[in-house]
Amino acid sequence: MCPLRLSLRPLVMSLLLFGLVAPTSAQSVESVVENMKSVQADQFKGVDTYIVETNHYTSYSKKTSKGPPPTFTTETQMKSTGNTAVENLGTPSNAYGPQLDNLKKRATYEGTETVNGARCHVLKVDTVPSQSANPDAQGITYYVDANEYLIARMAIDAQGQGQGQGPSSNDRVVTVNLKNYTTTDGLTLPHRMEIQFDLNMSEQQRQQMKQMMEKMKNMPEQQRKRMQEMMGGQMDMMKQMMSDEPLVVEVQSVSVNAQLPDDVF
């Protein structure tokens, strides 16, 4: 499947034997990844295409290899251009299938944590390849449900892009909670994705950002539109960060082995 794509300008496992024996890090990562592969291979068996419609976009996925686990290429069509944060971050279907072989090579096993009420194994990737689809990501931590081997959370450490007061000026953490996993015709996907932006700002920077947003709010309409065009998706991102509320993506329907539109791919 397509990897999670993150750009804020423009989403492990090893059992401790009866809680007594702690395997090595490499063994733990390998065990987790192999279990995730097995789960995905079973769920995607017989799936050649699938369509996911959410409140923000519709994504179309087509099998490109049989695996195991099989891989899919995905094209996403936004329902509106109003929320660039969703478009730039990715989709639940993208987040569902990380590149498992790369995960096995790069991750370390960090023990277990409780996430969304479930015990999860933690895989941490400290260095993301520069040529990856996550150009700003410094590292990603995956929290995998210890019973279901499905991703419950991803925490993405992203690097800022220089000085200034915009949301790309500071290091930041993007936390993606994947919830309400639901099975449709054998295919299991998260039906709710909550994206929380945590920008590493001082109180002074936060106040300056508030002042800038208030100033833009009071601008004449034409001037405000020109400013928003200049900033691209920065304004949407700033509003989301300052709200302290997660951005929510909810799945409305899933169609398995449906005919894809002619203009896709």
C-alpha positions as CSV (number, residue, x, y, z in Angstrom):
1,M,0.0,0.0,0.0
2,C,1.0,3.6,-0.3
3,P,3.0,4.9,2.6
4,L,1.7,7.7,4.7
5,R,2.6,11.1,3.2
6,L,3.4,13.9,5.5
7,S,4.3,17.5,4.6
8,L,2.9,20.2,6.9
9,R,3.3,22.8,4.3
10,P,1.5,21.9,1.4
11,L,-0.2,7.8,9.3
12,V,5.3,-4.4,16.9
13,M,5.4,-6.6,18.2
14,S,6.8,-9.4,20.2
15,L,5.2,-11.3,23.0
16,L,7.1,-11.7,26.2
17,L,6.9,-15.4,26.9
18,F,4.4,-15.5,29.7
19,G,5.9,-12.2,30.9
20,L,9.1,-13.9,31.9
21,V,11.4,-13.9,29.0
22,A,12.4,-10.7,27.2
23,P,13.5,-11.4,23.6
24,T,16.1,-9.3,21.8
25,S,15.0,-6.1,20.0
26,A,15.6,-7.6,16.5
27,Q,13.6,-10.8,17.4
28,S,10.8,-8.7,18.8
29,V,10.5,-6.5,15.7
30,E,10.7,-9.5,13.4
31,S,7.9,-11.3,15.3
32,V,5.7,-8.2,15.2
33,V,6.1,-7.5,11.5
34,E,5.6,-11.2,10.6
35,N,2.3,-11.2,12.5
36,M,1.2,-7.9,10.9
37,K,2.0,-9.4,7.5
38,S,0.0,-12.5,8.3
39,V,-3.0,-10.4,9.4
40,Q,-2.9,-8.3,6.3
41,A,-2.5,-11.2,3.9
42,D,-5.6,-12.8,5.4
43,Q,-7.6,-9.6,5.2
44,F,-6.6,-8.7,1.7
45,K,-7.1,-12.2,0.3
46,G,-9.4,-11.9,-2.7
47,V,-9.4,-8.1,-2.6
48,D,-8.4,-6.6,-6.0
49,T,-9.8,-3.1,-5.6
50,Y,-11.5,-1.1,-2.9
51,I,-13.0,2.3,-2.5
52,V,-13.1,4.3,0.8
53,E,-15.4,7.3,1.0
54,T,-14.9,9.6,4.0
55,N,-16.2,13.0,5.1
56,H,-13.2,14.7,3.5
57,Y,-12.2,12.6,0.4
58,T,-12.7,9.4,-1.6
59,S,-9.7,7.1,-2.1
60,Y,-9.4,4.4,-4.8
61,S,-7.0,1.5,-4.3
62,K,-5.9,-1.2,-6.8
63,K,-3.8,-4.2,-6.1
64,T,-0.3,-4.0,-7.7
65,S,1.2,-7.2,-6.3
66,K,0.0,-10.4,-4.6
67,G,2.5,-10.2,-1.8
68,P,2.4,-11.5,0.9
69,P,1.1,-9.2,2.0
70,P,-0.4,-7.8,-1.2
71,T,0.4,-4.1,-2.0
72,F,-1.9,-1.5,-3.4
73,T,-1.6,1.8,-5.2
74,T,-4.0,4.5,-4.0
75,E,-5.4,7.7,-5.6
76,T,-7.2,10.2,-3.4
77,Q,-9.8,12.7,-4.6
78,M,-10.6,15.5,-2.1
79,K,-14.2,16.5,-1.7
80,S,-13.1,20.1,-1.3
81,T,-9.9,22.1,-1.1
82,G,-10.8,23.7,2.2
83,N,-8.8,21.4,4.5
84,T,-5.3,20.9,3.1
85,A,-4.2,19.3,6.4
86,V,-6.1,16.1,5.5
87,E,-4.8,16.1,1.9
88,N,-1.2,16.6,2.9
89,L,-1.2,14.1,5.7
90,G,-2.7,11.1,4.0
91,T,-5.6,8.7,4.4
92,P,-6.7,6.0,6.7
93,S,-6.2,3.4,4.0
94,N,-2.7,4.7,3.4
95,A,-1.9,4.7,7.1
96,Y,-3.2,1.1,7.4
97,G,-0.4,-0.5,5.6
98,P,3.1,0.7,6.3
99,Q,6.0,-0.7,4.3
100,L,6.5,-3.7,6.5
101,D,9.8,-4.9,5.2
102,N,11.3,-1.4,5.8
103,L,9.7,-1.3,9.2
104,K,11.4,-4.6,10.1
105,K,14.8,-3.3,9.0
106,R,14.6,0.1,10.7
107,A,12.4,-0.2,13.8
108,T,13.4,-1.0,17.4
109,Y,11.1,-2.7,19.9
110,E,10.2,-0.3,22.8
111,G,8.0,-2.4,25.0
112,T,4.2,-2.0,25.5
113,E,1.8,0.8,26.2
114,T,-1.9,1.2,26.6
115,V,-3.5,3.1,23.7
116,N,-7.2,3.8,23.4
117,G,-7.8,1.2,26.1
118,A,-5.8,-1.6,24.3
119,R,-2.4,-3.0,25.2
120,C,-0.1,-2.2,22.3
121,H,3.4,-3.1,21.2
122,V,5.6,-0.2,20.3
123,L,7.9,0.0,17.2
124,K,10.0,3.1,16.9
125,V,11.7,4.3,13.7
126,D,14.3,7.0,14.6
127,T,15.5,7.7,11.1
128,V,13.3,8.0,8.0
129,P,15.0,7.8,4.6
130,S,15.4,11.2,3.0
131,Q,13.9,9.8,-0.3
132,S,10.7,8.5,1.5
133,A,7.3,10.0,1.1
134,N,7.6,11.7,4.5
135,P,10.1,14.5,3.6
136,D,9.7,16.3,6.9
137,A,9.5,13.2,9.2
138,Q,12.4,12.6,11.5
139,G,10.9,9.5,13.1
140,I,7.7,7.5,13.4
141,T,6.4,5.4,16.3
142,Y,3.8,2.7,15.7
143,Y,1.5,1.4,18.4
144,V,0.2,-2.0,17.4
145,D,-2.7,-3.7,19.1
146,A,-1.3,-6.8,20.9
147,N,-4.3,-8.9,20.1
148,E,-5.4,-7.8,16.7
149,Y,-2.0,-6.7,15.2
150,L,-3.7,-3.6,13.8
151,I,-2.2,-0.1,14.1
152,A,-3.9,1.8,16.9
153,R,-1.7,5.0,16.8
154,M,1.1,6.6,14.9
155,A,3.2,9.4,16.4
156,I,5.2,11.3,13.7
157,D,8.1,13.5,14.7
158,A,8.4,16.2,12.0
159,Q,11.2,18.7,11.5
160,G,10.6,22.4,11.1
161,Q,11.8,24.2,8.0
162,G,13.6,27.2,9.3
163,Q,12.9,30.4,11.2
164,G,9.7,32.4,11.5
165,Q,6.3,32.2,13.1
166,G,4.5,29.8,10.6
167,P,3.7,26.2,11.5
168,S,6.6,24.9,9.4
169,S,9.1,26.9,11.6
170,N,9.2,24.5,14.5
171,D,9.6,20.8,15.2
172,R,6.3,19.2,15.8
173,V,4.5,16.0,16.6
174,V,1.5,14.7,14.6
175,T,-0.4,12.0,16.5
176,V,-2.8,9.8,14.4
177,N,-5.2,7.7,16.3
178,L,-6.9,4.9,14.2
179,K,-10.1,3.8,15.7
180,N,-13.3,1.9,15.0
181,Y,-11.8,-0.9,12.9
182,T,-14.6,-2.4,10.8
183,T,-14.6,-5.4,8.5
184,T,-16.4,-5.1,5.1
185,D,-16.4,-8.2,2.9
186,G,-13.3,-9.4,4.7
187,L,-11.4,-6.2,4.5
188,T,-10.7,-4.5,7.9
189,L,-10.0,-0.7,7.9
190,P,-10.1,2.0,10.6
191,H,-13.4,4.0,10.2
192,R,-12.2,6.9,12.3
193,M,-8.9,8.7,12.2
194,E,-8.1,11.5,14.7
195,I,-5.2,13.7,13.8
196,Q,-3.7,15.8,16.5
197,F,-1.1,18.5,15.7
198,D,1.3,19.5,18.5
199,L,3.5,22.4,17.4
200,N,6.5,23.0,19.6
201,M,5.8,26.7,20.2
202,S,6.7,29.0,23.1
203,E,3.9,31.0,24.7
204,Q,5.3,34.0,22.9
205,Q,5.1,32.3,19.5
206,R,1.6,31.1,20.3
207,Q,0.4,34.6,21.1
208,Q,2.1,36.0,18.0
209,M,0.3,33.4,15.9
210,K,-3.0,34.3,17.5
211,Q,-2.4,38.0,16.8
212,M,-1.5,37.2,13.2
213,M,-4.7,35.2,12.7
214,E,-6.8,37.9,14.3
215,K,-5.2,40.5,12.1
216,M,-6.0,38.5,9.0
217,K,-9.6,38.0,10.2
218,N,-10.1,41.8,10.3
219,M,-8.5,42.4,6.9
220,P,-10.7,43.6,4.0
221,E,-11.9,40.5,2.1
222,Q,-9.8,40.9,-1.0
223,Q,-6.7,41.5,1.0
224,R,-7.4,38.5,3.2
225,K,-7.9,36.3,0.1
226,R,-4.6,37.4,-1.3
227,M,-2.9,36.6,2.0
228,Q,-4.5,33.2,2.1
229,E,-3.4,32.4,-1.4
230,M,0.2,33.4,-0.5
231,M,0.2,31.2,2.5
232,G,-1.3,28.2,0.7
233,G,-2.3,25.6,3.3
234,Q,-0.5,27.3,6.1
235,M,-3.7,29.1,7.3
236,D,-5.7,25.9,7.6
237,M,-2.9,24.3,9.5
238,M,-2.5,27.2,11.8
239,K,-6.2,27.2,12.7
240,Q,-6.2,23.4,13.3
241,M,-3.1,23.7,15.6
242,M,-4.5,26.6,17.6
243,S,-7.8,24.9,18.1
244,D,-6.2,22.1,20.2
245,E,-8.9,19.8,18.8
246,P,-8.1,16.8,16.6
247,L,-8.9,16.8,12.9
248,V,-11.4,13.9,12.4
249,V,-11.7,11.8,9.3
250,E,-14.7,9.4,9.3
251,V,-15.3,6.6,6.8
252,Q,-18.8,6.7,5.4
253,S,-18.6,3.7,3.1
254,V,-16.3,0.9,1.9
255,S,-16.7,-0.9,-1.4
256,V,-14.6,-4.0,-2.0
257,N,-13.9,-5.3,-5.6
258,A,-15.9,-2.4,-7.0
259,Q,-15.4,-1.1,-10.5
260,L,-13.1,1.9,-10.4
261,P,-13.9,5.0,-12.3
262,D,-12.2,5.4,-15.7
263,D,-10.4,8.6,-14.7
264,V,-8.6,6.9,-11.8
265,F,-5.1,5.7,-12.3
